[in-house]
Amino acid sequence: MKKEDIKSLVAERLLKLEHITDGADIAAAKVTSRLNDLERESNSLRDDQTYVKAQSIRNKVVFIGVPETENKSPETNEQGEDTEKTSERFTQILLRELQTLSSLRGSTNRLGNTGRFSPS
């Protein structure tokens, strides 16, 4: 082989290598861009999850003074009371308490966590 042929062959191979490295750089940039997009999306989803969890905690309804009973049969509870009557009574109590709460709505926006009551 002549010197010129070797030089042109080397130049051709160098040109191919430049194209390959340019392609690799472009691919690496695309991967980096996609990774950044996924990180932003992950952070956004985490923020949404935190918000939904906070709303769930804030909107949790706590019932106090309602005994938990296991049904002995579908018709009666532990005390032998008709479950339909118990359900009606519970609904009446709930409606009464909600009316009381709605009358306080102007003065109270949110109720905080309830702990042991200790008079000041």
Secondary structure, DSSP 8 states (H G I E B T S, - for coil): --HHHHHHHHHHHHHHHHHHHHHHHHHHHHHHHHHHHHHHHHHHHHHHHHHHHHHHHHT-----S------SSSSB-TTS-BHHHHHHHHHHHHHHHHHHHHHHTTT-S-----------
